[in-house]
Amino acid sequence: MNAFQRNESKETLFTFISAGDDPPKGDFPVQKKSPKLCGSNYPLSIAFIVVNEFCERFSYYGMRAVLTLYFLSFFHWDENLSTAVYHAFSALCYFTPVIGAIMADSWLGKYKTIIYLSIVYVVGHLIKSVGAIPSLGNQAVHVILSMVGLFLIALGTGGIKPCVSAFGGDQFEEEHTSERSKFFSIFYLSINAGSLISTFVTPVLRGDVKCFGEDCYALAFGVPAALMVLALGK
């Protein structure tokens, strides 16, 4: 067999497919499209994402609305210490998105980062609520539980912040740019709605409802905790 014949035999190993031919079945798996919302081009998953974000923002801003009063009246701290701790907590909430972004991009991905840090978020709310029960230990116990709870809340709320909106945008197919744009409008509306409603509801729960013979901070923190549990379930 000469050199030309050897090259010809090698070329017969390849199958050429013209532009109009269908590719061989089994070589290219068909990507399944996600279920749509009410027959529209909106993925069903975005409904859960919007509800999740509403509950998460309600839980965060609802807890924060009475946090300084909690320090002043429950711990009997002075105004300077209460303000300092409040702003330290707020600053930590805006630093932890860096941690969440690193986790999502380099380690877990957006979905798992949201799930795992939401669990941390829920645990923080529950610890914070338990720490507001007056009959549970002395003031040192309340302070320790509250600080641990606030740290976990800051890690959770900041950690999921860079992931949720991006994860929602990922649910749309490339050609549905208009639907994606409308989704972000609804998404940020849910953020503002949850924040606004919580700032009215949570102070009412604290002041108008009495438990353990005084203002019910345990309920004021417990309702945001319940909303965060609902958000995690979604």
C-alpha positions as CSV (number, residue, x, y, z in Angstrom):
1,M,0.0,0.0,0.0
2,N,1.6,3.3,-1.1
3,A,1.4,6.6,0.9
4,F,-1.6,7.9,-1.0
5,Q,-3.6,4.8,-0.3
6,R,-2.8,5.0,3.4
7,N,-4.0,8.6,3.6
8,E,-7.2,7.7,1.7
9,S,-7.9,4.9,4.1
10,K,-7.6,7.2,7.0
11,E,-10.0,9.8,5.5
12,T,-12.7,7.2,5.2
13,L,-12.8,6.9,9.0
14,F,-14.6,10.4,9.1
15,T,-18.2,11.0,8.3
16,F,-19.1,14.4,6.8
17,I,-22.5,15.9,7.5
18,S,-23.8,18.6,5.4
19,A,-25.5,21.7,6.9
20,G,-29.0,20.4,6.1
21,D,-28.5,16.9,7.6
22,D,-29.6,16.0,11.1
23,P,-26.8,15.1,13.5
24,P,-26.6,11.4,14.6
25,K,-29.0,10.7,17.4
26,G,-27.5,10.0,20.8
27,D,-24.3,12.1,20.2
28,F,-25.9,15.4,21.2
29,P,-28.3,15.2,24.3
30,V,-31.4,17.4,24.0
31,Q,-31.5,20.0,26.7
32,K,-34.9,20.0,28.5
33,K,-36.6,23.3,28.9
34,S,-37.8,24.3,32.3
35,P,-41.6,24.5,33.0
36,K,-43.2,27.7,32.1
37,L,-45.5,29.9,34.2
38,C,-49.1,29.8,33.0
39,G,-48.0,29.1,29.4
40,S,-45.8,32.2,29.2
41,N,-42.1,32.5,28.5
42,Y,-41.5,33.0,32.2
43,P,-39.9,29.9,34.0
44,L,-41.9,28.6,36.8
45,S,-38.9,28.8,39.1
46,I,-38.9,32.6,39.1
47,A,-42.2,32.7,41.1
48,F,-40.5,30.9,43.9
49,I,-37.4,33.2,43.6
50,V,-39.6,36.3,43.9
51,V,-41.5,35.0,46.9
52,N,-38.3,33.9,48.5
53,E,-36.8,37.4,48.1
54,F,-39.9,39.0,49.6
55,C,-39.8,36.8,52.7
56,E,-36.0,37.3,53.1
57,R,-36.2,41.1,52.9
58,F,-39.2,41.1,55.3
59,S,-37.2,39.0,57.8
60,Y,-34.1,41.2,57.6
61,Y,-35.7,44.6,57.7
62,G,-38.3,43.5,60.2
63,M,-35.7,42.3,62.6
64,R,-33.5,45.4,62.0
65,A,-36.5,47.8,62.6
66,V,-36.6,47.0,66.3
67,L,-32.9,46.1,66.8
68,T,-31.8,49.4,68.4
69,L,-34.8,49.5,70.7
70,Y,-34.0,45.9,71.7
71,F,-30.5,47.0,72.8
72,L,-31.8,50.0,74.7
73,S,-34.8,48.5,76.5
74,F,-34.0,44.8,76.7
75,F,-30.2,44.9,77.4
76,H,-30.3,48.4,78.9
77,W,-27.3,49.5,77.0
78,D,-26.6,53.2,76.5
79,E,-27.4,54.9,73.3
80,N,-23.7,55.0,72.1
81,L,-23.1,51.3,72.6
82,S,-26.5,50.4,71.0
83,T,-25.7,52.6,68.0
84,A,-22.2,51.2,67.6
85,V,-23.4,47.6,67.7
86,Y,-26.2,48.3,65.2
87,H,-23.9,49.9,62.7
88,A,-21.3,47.2,63.2
89,F,-24.0,44.6,62.3
90,S,-25.0,46.7,59.3
91,A,-21.4,47.0,58.1
92,L,-21.0,43.2,58.4
93,C,-24.1,42.6,56.3
94,Y,-22.5,44.7,53.5
95,F,-19.1,43.0,53.8
96,T,-20.3,39.3,53.7
97,P,-21.5,39.5,50.0
98,V,-17.8,39.2,49.2
99,I,-17.8,35.9,51.0
100,G,-20.9,34.7,49.2
101,A,-19.6,35.7,45.8
102,I,-16.3,33.8,46.4
103,M,-18.3,30.7,47.5
104,A,-20.5,30.8,44.5
105,D,-17.9,31.5,41.9
106,S,-15.1,29.3,43.2
107,W,-16.7,26.5,45.2
108,L,-20.4,25.7,45.4
109,G,-22.1,27.6,42.6
110,K,-25.0,30.0,43.0
111,Y,-27.8,27.5,43.9
112,K,-25.9,25.6,46.7
113,T,-24.5,28.8,48.1
114,I,-28.1,30.2,48.4
115,I,-29.3,27.0,50.1
116,Y,-26.5,26.6,52.5
117,L,-26.3,30.2,53.6
118,S,-30.1,30.4,53.8
119,I,-29.9,27.6,56.4
120,V,-27.3,29.6,58.3
121,Y,-29.7,32.6,58.0
122,V,-32.6,30.7,59.5
123,V,-30.5,29.3,62.3
124,G,-29.3,32.9,63.1
125,H,-32.9,34.1,63.2
126,L,-34.0,31.3,65.5
127,I,-31.0,31.9,67.9
128,K,-31.8,35.6,67.9
129,S,-35.5,34.9,68.8
130,V,-34.6,32.5,71.6
131,G,-32.2,35.1,73.0
132,A,-35.1,37.5,73.3
133,I,-37.0,35.3,75.8
134,P,-36.6,37.0,79.2
135,S,-36.9,33.9,81.3
136,L,-34.1,32.1,79.5
137,G,-31.0,32.7,81.6
138,N,-29.4,36.0,82.6
139,Q,-28.4,39.0,80.6
140,A,-25.0,37.5,79.6
141,V,-26.9,34.5,78.0
142,H,-29.2,36.9,76.1
143,V,-26.2,39.0,74.9
144,I,-24.3,35.9,73.7
145,L,-27.2,34.4,71.9
146,S,-28.2,37.7,70.3
147,M,-24.6,38.4,69.1
148,V,-24.2,34.8,67.7
149,G,-27.6,35.2,66.0
150,L,-26.7,38.5,64.5
151,F,-23.4,37.2,63.2
152,L,-25.2,34.3,61.4
153,I,-27.9,36.6,60.1
154,A,-25.2,38.9,58.6
155,L,-23.4,36.0,57.0
156,G,-26.6,34.6,55.6
157,T,-28.2,37.8,54.3
158,G,-24.9,39.1,52.8
159,G,-23.8,35.8,51.5
160,I,-26.9,35.2,49.4
161,K,-27.2,38.8,48.2
162,P,-24.9,38.5,45.1
163,C,-26.4,35.1,44.1
164,V,-30.2,35.4,44.1
165,S,-30.7,38.0,41.4
166,A,-28.1,36.4,39.1
167,F,-29.6,33.0,39.7
168,G,-33.0,34.3,38.7
169,G,-31.6,35.8,35.5
170,D,-30.0,32.4,34.7
171,Q,-33.5,30.8,34.5
172,F,-34.3,32.5,31.3
173,E,-33.4,31.4,27.8
174,E,-31.2,33.7,25.7
175,E,-33.9,34.8,23.4
176,H,-36.3,35.9,26.2
177,T,-34.6,39.2,27.0
178,S,-37.8,41.1,27.5
179,E,-39.1,38.7,30.0
180,R,-35.8,38.7,31.8
181,S,-35.9,42.5,32.1
182,K,-39.5,42.4,33.5
183,F,-38.4,39.8,36.0
184,F,-35.8,42.1,37.4
185,S,-38.4,44.8,37.8
186,I,-40.7,42.4,39.7
187,F,-37.8,41.1,41.7
188,Y,-36.7,44.5,43.0
189,L,-40.4,45.4,43.6
190,S,-40.6,42.4,45.9
191,I,-37.5,43.6,47.7
192,N,-39.0,47.0,48.4
193,A,-42.4,45.6,49.3
194,G,-41.0,43.2,51.8
195,S,-38.8,45.9,53.3
196,L,-41.6,48.5,53.5
197,I,-44.2,46.1,55.0
198,S,-41.9,44.7,57.6
199,T,-40.9,48.2,59.0
200,F,-44.6,48.7,59.8
201,V,-45.6,45.2,61.0
202,T,-42.6,44.3,63.3
203,P,-42.8,47.4,65.5
204,V,-46.5,46.7,66.0
205,L,-45.8,43.1,67.1
206,R,-43.2,44.5,69.6
207,G,-45.3,47.2,71.1
208,D,-48.9,46.1,70.8
209,V,-48.4,42.5,71.8
210,K,-47.3,41.7,75.4
211,C,-45.5,38.5,76.3
212,F,-43.6,37.6,79.5
213,G,-45.1,40.8,81.0
214,E,-43.3,43.2,78.7
215,D,-42.7,44.2,75.1
216,C,-42.6,41.0,73.0
217,Y,-39.3,41.1,71.3
218,A,-39.4,37.3,71.0
219,L,-42.4,37.6,68.7
220,A,-41.0,40.6,66.8
221,F,-37.9,38.5,66.0
222,G,-39.9,35.3,65.7
223,V,-42.1,36.4,62.8
224,P,-39.2,37.4,60.6
225,A,-37.6,34.0,61.5
226,A,-40.8,32.3,60.4
227,L,-40.8,34.2,57.1
228,M,-37.2,33.2,56.5
229,V,-38.1,29.5,57.1
230,L,-40.8,30.0,54.5
231,A,-38.3,31.6,52.1
232,L,-36.0,28.6,52.6
233,G,-38.9,26.2,52.0
234,K,-39.6,28.0,48.7
